[in-house]
Amino acid sequence: MTPKEKAKELVDKYYGLVNHPTPNWKFKAKECALIAVDEIIKSNPTYPWAKDVGAKAQGLYENVIFPTNYWRDVKSEILQL
């Protein structure tokens, strides 16, 4: 799933939770998604074992070993929504 697709998916999920007759529903849904992504980034997930299983050769190195790069891209896409 691309960062753009993941950003939309997260905001849509949170929209379902905050979908009340309020003028700032979109802002609230984005804020919830940003909080979730920030928590993932702060947890700093890394998978150094992936280096040993050939992830680099398959072109997956950056997002497998350093998934925070992916989540930073998702955050950027959420901000653009």
Secondary structure, DSSP 8 states (H G I E B T S, - for coil): --HHHHHHHHHHHHHHHH-SS-TTHHHHHHHHHHHHHHHHHHH----GGGGGGTTTTTT-HHHHH-HHHHHHHHHHHHHH-
